Amino acid sequence: MGIRARIWPGLSTRGVVLEIVIAVLSTAAISAGAASGDRGPVSVGVFAVLAAITFGLLLTLRRRAPFVPFLVVAALSVLSPAVNGALAPLSYAVGRYVERWPQRFVVAAAGMVAMGEPWRGGAAGEQVSRWIGGAVWVLLPGAVGVYVRTRAMLLAALRDRAEKAEAERELLARDAVLTERTRIAREMHDAVGHRVSLMVLQAGAIEMAAADEQRVQQLAGQVQTAGRHALDELRQMVGVLRAGDVDDAAPLGPQPGLVDLATLVAQSREAGLAVQLTGPPEGALGSDPVVGRAAYRIVQEALTNAGKHAPGTTVRVCVERRDAELVVRVTNGPPPTPAVGAPSGGYGLVGLAERVRILGGRLTTGPRLDGGFEVEAVLPA
């Protein structure tokens, strides 16, 4: 195995067998030429040495480094024309395995001279015949070798391009899946987070209204309703995220938009938030559904944050149209008492900023001078 690796590096068993067959057949052709009287002036012993050298070159270097073996065999053919039988496989090998054109030109010239034997002279027809034989025996195999090499390189380039295109398609598909999962996670955060925030507010109201049994029952019913809605939305999102598993029972209702803002505000009021809604104007209701859904999620997240960080304050929601823009502004005043331990993952406003950026809008968030907080989004309408 070690000898094979040194002589024929990277070749399979089939390739090694092919090299041996080519060397044997070429040597057999040389011997047949010598037997037919084309041995030249050398003795049988010298010819046997020349044939052995040619066989060794064909066997070991035809594929790895055919340039030097070809020149050696061309020189040996001057001593014994029968050695020309090895020029055809070596010429093909030069065209197939040698990349540089100057070396190919040198091989073509040396091979034509060796086959044409201009020093022999003779009749014009005989000389032309020798040169034509040289073209057939040297130039034609070399051209075939160049063609095979070029075709192999082209196929390799096309295969590489196809593999890269396939890999790029896979990356794009994975990126699309990741983007969609991120979008669904953002929707889950906005929807479920808002429902849970309302449940927290309603639970706090139950504690404050413990002496009013009717009010406690009403608030408990609202908590149950908000919990069911949160579970339904969570189930829908998980059903979508579940890879390769279609849950036919998962709710697939339409996404909320501007027309649902009044319902959102009403639910927040039921949970105990003091919310004032201005708008949206009639002309804004026909906006792009994507813009309407973004406006709804902005108001939803702002109400959620107000309920967590400023419970008991008044929240003002204003939706208006300015030229070709839809402006959504949610403002809350300072909390009557500091919110203790308000949970926050820190991703709500980040998700809103990304949502607005994708639509080509602007989002401004920050505290107000009076201690409140304001969220303002300008969306292309």
Phi and psi in degrees as a GROMACS rama.xvg file:
@    title "Ramachandran Plot"
@    xaxis  label "Phi"
@    yaxis  label "Psi"
@TYPE xy
-66.6435  -43.3345  GLY-2
-63.3697  -43.1488  ILE-3
-60.9664  -41.5352  ARG-4
-64.982  -33.2547  ALA-5
-76.5647  -38.0581  ARG-6
-81.9283  -43.8753  ILE-7
-124.412  73.0427  TRP-8
-64.9482  130.642  PRO-9
80.4669  0.0578633  GLY-10
-87.7471  142.787  LEU-11
-79.028  173.686  SER-12
-60.4443  -38.3794  THR-13
-64.169  -40.0884  ARG-14
-65.7576  -38.9148  GLY-15
-63.9221  -43.9151  VAL-16
-60.6296  -40.7292  VAL-17
-62.7265  -41.9451  LEU-18
-62.2142  -41.7258  GLU-19
-64.6629  -42.7441  ILE-20
-63.1161  -43.5557  VAL-21
-62.2527  -44.3747  ILE-22
-62.8133  -43.0967  ALA-23
-65.9394  -46.2533  VAL-24
-64.8107  -39.8165  LEU-25
-64.5878  -42.3539  SER-26
-65.7061  -36.9244  THR-27
-64.0689  -40.1706  ALA-28
-64.9703  -38.0591  ALA-29
-64.0058  -44.5927  ILE-30
-63.7542  -38.8679  SER-31
-64.2826  -39.523  ALA-32
-63.9011  -39.8089  GLY-33
-66.5315  -37.8516  ALA-34
-66.6838  -26.7091  ALA-35
-85.1467  4.47813  SER-36
100.072  14.3425  GLY-37
-105.161  25.8355  ASP-38
-75.0617  -21.8887  ARG-39
83.7229  -162.75  GLY-40
-77.7909  -4.94143  PRO-41
-78.7635  157.033  VAL-42
-78.4289  171.372  SER-43
-63.4656  -40.0183  VAL-44
-63.638  -46.1314  GLY-45
-63.1824  -41.1788  VAL-46
-62.7343  -37.4932  PHE-47
-62.3161  -39.1029  ALA-48
-64.5661  -45.316  VAL-49
-60.3605  -41.6816  LEU-50
-65.3955  -38.3535  ALA-51
-65.8361  -42.0963  ALA-52
-61.6088  -44.8227  ILE-53
-61.9953  -43.0729  THR-54
-60.5677  -44.3959  PHE-55
-62.6316  -41.3056  GLY-56
-65.2201  -43.0428  LEU-57
-63.6817  -39.0439  LEU-58
-72.9142  -34.6149  LEU-59
-104.344  -32.8409  THR-60
-119.235  -0.2762  LEU-61
-59.031  -39.7628  ARG-62
-91.0965  -39.1615  ARG-63
-74.8939  -47.1284  ARG-64
-148.356  75.4324  ALA-65
-77.4779  -10.3865  PRO-66
-63.8375  -54.5056  PHE-67
-65.3286  -45.5603  VAL-68
-55.7385  -37.5659  PRO-69
-63.5054  -45.9333  PHE-70
-63.9269  -38.3089  LEU-71
-64.0694  -46.4202  VAL-72
-64.9354  -38.0202  VAL-73
-62.0206  -38.9327  ALA-74
-68.8086  -40.2342  ALA-75
-65.3943  -29.9895  LEU-76
-67.7112  -18.4998  SER-77
-67.037  -35.685  VAL-78
-76.719  -38.526  LEU-79
-141.117  105.339  SER-80
-57.5234  -20.9455  PRO-81
-63.74  -24.4514  ALA-82
-66.1808  -15.2047  VAL-83
-56.5858  -18.9453  ASN-84
-61.9683  -19.9349  GLY-85
-90.1578  -7.62986  ALA-86
-69.5092  -35.1351  LEU-87
-63.296  -52.0857  ALA-88
-64.8459  -32.9629  PRO-89
-71.7771  -36.3092  LEU-90
-63.7061  -43.4289  SER-91
-59.8609  -42.2979  TYR-92
-63.3924  -37.5792  ALA-93
-63.4788  -46.1631  VAL-94
-64.682  -32.5283  GLY-95
-82.5405  -39.1964  ARG-96
-113.348  -10.5535  TYR-97
-98.1584  130.154  VAL-98
-90.8315  -32.3948  GLU-99
-81.2591  129.789  ARG-100
-68.6777  -36.203  TRP-101
-55.8078  -40.547  PRO-102
-65.5916  -36.4472  GLN-103
-64.996  -40.6147  ARG-104
-65.205  -40.1422  PHE-105
-61.888  -43.909  VAL-106
-62.4479  -42.8437  VAL-107
-62.3408  -44.222  ALA-108
-66.1087  -45.8694  ALA-109
-63.9326  -40.0113  ALA-110
-66.885  -40.7938  GLY-111
-65.1382  -39.192  MET-112
-66.8449  -42.72  VAL-113
-63.243  -38.2046  ALA-114
-80.5692  -36.5053  MET-115
-74.7538  -26.9911  GLY-116
45.2416  62.9982  GLU-117
-62.591  -21.517  PRO-118
-73.1024  -14.0324  TRP-119
-79.636  -23.585  ARG-120
65.596  -141.894  GLY-121
103.347  -178.19  GLY-122
-66.1274  155.123  ALA-123
-59.1381  -41.6057  ALA-124
-62.9146  -38.8892  GLY-125
-66.2171  -41.6672  GLU-126
-64.3841  -43.8864  GLN-127
-60.5532  -38.9947  VAL-128
-62.3738  -41.1028  SER-129
-65.1312  -42.0253  ARG-130
-66.5651  -38.7112  TRP-131
-64.6536  -40.8471  ILE-132
-60.5573  -38.0947  GLY-133
-63.0109  -41.1573  GLY-134
-62.9109  -41.649  ALA-135
-71.08  -37.5353  VAL-136
-85.6956  -21.3248  TRP-137
-118.74  -55.035  VAL-138
-68.9473  -42.0307  LEU-139
-63.6039  -50.1248  LEU-140
-59.927  -38.3519  PRO-141
-62.7754  -41.6541  GLY-142
-63.9103  -40.01  ALA-143
-62.4164  -41.2754  VAL-144
-62.0311  -41.7128  GLY-145
-62.996  -41.654  VAL-146
-62.2025  -45.987  TYR-147
-62.9872  -40.7127  VAL-148
-64.0809  -46.1729  ARG-149
-62.2409  -42.3767  THR-150
-64.6016  -41.5796  ARG-151
-63.4556  -41.5274  ALA-152
-65.4238  -39.2455  MET-153
-64.6388  -44.8661  LEU-154
-63.0831  -39.0772  LEU-155
-64.6468  -41.0949  ALA-156
-65.4581  -42.0563  ALA-157
-65.397  -39.1721  LEU-158
-64.855  -42.895  ARG-159
-64.0697  -40.9494  ASP-160
-64.7303  -40.5937  ARG-161
-64.6248  -40.4449  ALA-162
-64.6973  -41.2625  GLU-163
-65.1689  -41.0759  LYS-164
-63.7242  -40.4333  ALA-165
-64.1535  -43.1224  GLU-166
-63.5697  -38.9789  ALA-167
-65.8723  -39.6941  GLU-168
-62.8292  -40.2164  ARG-169
-64.2198  -40.7006  GLU-170
-64.6409  -41.627  LEU-171
-64.7951  -39.9842  LEU-172
-64.6443  -42.6523  ALA-173
-64.1102  -39.7076  ARG-174
-64.4939  -40.004  ASP-175
-63.8777  -41.0063  ALA-176
-64.3795  -43.299  VAL-177
-63.5789  -41.86  LEU-178
-62.1545  -42.8557  THR-179
-67.0445  -40.4616  GLU-180
-65.5716  -36.8597  ARG-181
-64.182  -41.1803  THR-182
-63.4824  -42.6472  ARG-183
-65.6243  -40.3089  ILE-184
-62.0013  -37.7401  ALA-185
-65.8061  -41.4818  ARG-186
-62.9685  -40.4442  GLU-187
-62.7071  -43.1579  MET-188
-60.7942  -45.5524  HIS-189
-66.5751  -47.7552  ASP-190
-73.5973  -55.52  ALA-191
-68.3579  -38.7118  VAL-192
-60.6849  -38.5963  GLY-193
-66.8623  -42.8759  HIS-194
-61.9816  -44.4742  ARG-195
-65.6098  -37.5821  VAL-196
-62.1968  -41.2513  SER-197
-63.2699  -39.3339  LEU-198
-62.6765  -38.7563  MET-199
-63.8176  -44.0593  VAL-200
-62.578  -42.8589  LEU-201
-67.6782  -35.8292  GLN-202
-64.5983  -39.4344  ALA-203
-64.3536  -38.0251  GLY-204
-66.4389  -34.692  ALA-205
-61.7228  -41.9499  ILE-206
-62.568  -38.5638  GLU-207
-73.8716  -29.3294  MET-208
-102.011  30.9669  ALA-209
-60.3496  -28.3995  ALA-210
-79.2846  -16.3746  ALA-211
-102.938  99.8004  ASP-212
-62.7798  -40.2836  GLU-213
-64.761  -41.5081  GLN-214
-67.414  -37.5891  ARG-215
-63.2228  -42.7778  VAL-216
-62.4111  -41.1721  GLN-217
-63.4135  -46.4948  GLN-218
-66.9427  -37.4121  LEU-219
-62.8275  -38.9977  ALA-220
-64.1629  -39.1775  GLY-221
-65.5677  -38.4603  GLN-222
-62.1709  -43.7989  VAL-223
-61.5811  -43.4905  GLN-224
-62.9119  -46.4557  THR-225
-62.3125  -38.287  ALA-226
-64.949  -42.1546  GLY-227
-63.3031  -42.6478  ARG-228
-62.0703  -41.9215  HIS-229
-62.5159  -42.9017  ALA-230
-65.012  -39.8915  LEU-231
-62.7726  -44.8378  ASP-232
-66.9841  -39.7474  GLU-233
-64.2223  -41.4182  LEU-234
-63.3468  -38.8399  ARG-235
-64.5909  -45.7867  GLN-236
-64.6462  -43.8724  MET-237
-64.595  -36.8859  VAL-238
-62.921  -35.6309  GLY-239
-72.7467  -39.1163  VAL-240
-72.7942  -20.5685  LEU-241
-67.0188  110.974  ARG-242
-70.2771  126.337  ALA-243
71.1745  11.3957  GLY-244
-129.223  112.585  ASP-245
-93.5395  121.886  VAL-246
-100.878  100.46  ASP-247
-65.0753  -24.0913  ASP-248
-82.9465  -8.0877  ALA-249
-68.9854  132.824  ALA-250
-66.1969  136.805  PRO-251
-126.622  48.2311  LEU-252
-71.2435  165.242  GLY-253
-66.8098  152.887  PRO-254
-73.5531  144.89  GLN-255
-70.3563  156.76  PRO-256
-143.433  -157.168  GLY-257
-61.8911  -35.0527  LEU-258
-66.6399  -16.5273  VAL-259
-95.6613  2.23279  ASP-260
-63.2053  -39.1611  LEU-261
-61.2199  -40.4946  ALA-262
-65.1801  -41.6319  THR-263
-60.8365  -44.8731  LEU-264
-64.6873  -40.5774  VAL-265
-62.6731  -41.7149  ALA-266
-63.4762  -39.233  GLN-267
-66.0039  -37.878  SER-268
-65.0806  -40.56  ARG-269
-61.9667  -31.3989  GLU-270
-79.1068  -7.35783  ALA-271
113.149  -1.27963  GLY-272
-81.4955  138.702  LEU-273
-90.4573  100.941  ALA-274
-118.098  133.787  VAL-275
-115.708  126.646  GLN-276
-111.813  128.488  LEU-277
-121.093  118.789  THR-278
92.5345  -169.766  GLY-279
-77.0532  154.359  PRO-280
-66.8516  158.209  PRO-281
-56.6194  -39.3527  GLU-282
-67.2209  -22.0751  GLY-283
-80.2843  -18.3238  ALA-284
-66.9828  -19.9205  LEU-285
-93.7332  16.6847  GLY-286
-68.8116  169.738  SER-287
-55.195  132.235  ASP-288
-55.8875  -33.66  PRO-289
-64.9661  -41.4632  VAL-290
-66.4042  -42.9483  VAL-291
-61.9736  -39.8226  GLY-292
-66.8771  -38.5377  ARG-293
-64.6338  -41.4177  ALA-294
-62.2787  -42.0102  ALA-295
-61.2452  -46.005  TYR-296
-66.8517  -33.0739  ARG-297
-64.2984  -47.0316  ILE-298
-63.8654  -41.7752  VAL-299
-60.7637  -47.0525  GLN-300
-66.5896  -38.6612  GLU-301
-65.2703  -40.6346  ALA-302
-65.3806  -38.8383  LEU-303
-61.1832  -46.1938  THR-304
-64.7553  -38.6441  ASN-305
-64.3759  -40.28  ALA-306
-66.5726  -32.4348  GLY-307
-81.3015  -41.7775  LYS-308
-101.614  -18.0953  HIS-309
-138.963  58.3365  ALA-310
-64.8625  139.711  PRO-311
90.8208  -6.95176  GLY-312
-90.2932  167.9  THR-313
-91.8461  134.551  THR-314
-114.749  130.201  VAL-315
-111.733  125.147  ARG-316
-113.329  124.59  VAL-317
-129.451  126.488  CYS-318
-123.797  121.279  VAL-319
-143.407  160.951  GLU-320
-109.188  132.82  ARG-321
-125.292  110.058  ARG-322
52.8223  -115.981  ASP-323
-103.245  25.9091  ALA-324
-126.643  148.816  GLU-325
-109.939  121.424  LEU-326
-106.481  124.983  VAL-327
-118.012  121.767  VAL-328
-130.343  127.334  ARG-329
-124.138  120.441  VAL-330
-127.352  133.557  THR-331
-125.743  148.279  ASN-332
-80.1725  -178.191  GLY-333
-68.9857  145.543  PRO-334
-68.6974  141.504  PRO-335
-59.1035  -38.0367  PRO-336
-133.118  145.502  THR-337
-59.0896  137.395  PRO-338
-77.2808  123.832  ALA-339
-98.9165  124.879  VAL-340
62.9253  34.8986  GLY-341
-67.9088  120.212  ALA-342
-71.8812  142.123  PRO-343
-157.496  127.159  SER-344
-85.893  -13.7904  GLY-345
80.5478  8.29538  GLY-346
-104.847  -11.4334  TYR-347
-62.546  -54.4469  GLY-348
-68.3298  -32.2535  LEU-349
-63.035  -43.0662  VAL-350
-63.7588  -38.9579  GLY-351
-63.0963  -43.9999  LEU-352
-60.1117  -41.0562  ALA-353
-67.3413  -40.8002  GLU-354
-61.7484  -44.4628  ARG-355
-68.6097  -38.6701  VAL-356
-63.1741  -40.7346  ARG-357
-60.6969  -35.6617  ILE-358
-81.4687  -4.39674  LEU-359
81.165  24.0146  GLY-360
-103.026  -166.844  GLY-361
-131.989  139.216  ARG-362
-124.942  130.029  LEU-363
-125.11  126.47  THR-364
-134.357  148.44  THR-365
165.433  164.881  GLY-366
-72.1554  155.033  PRO-367
-100.388  165.99  ARG-368
-64.8304  -29.0899  LEU-369
-82.7138  4.80078  ASP-370
95.4827  -3.36958  GLY-371
-85.0694  -161.179  GLY-372
-145.065  146.105  PHE-373
-135.744  137.984  GLU-374
-122.12  122.531  VAL-375
-130.591  126.802  GLU-376
-122.609  133.995  ALA-377
-113.972  112.13  VAL-378
-113.291  143.158  LEU-379
-68.626  127.389  PRO-380
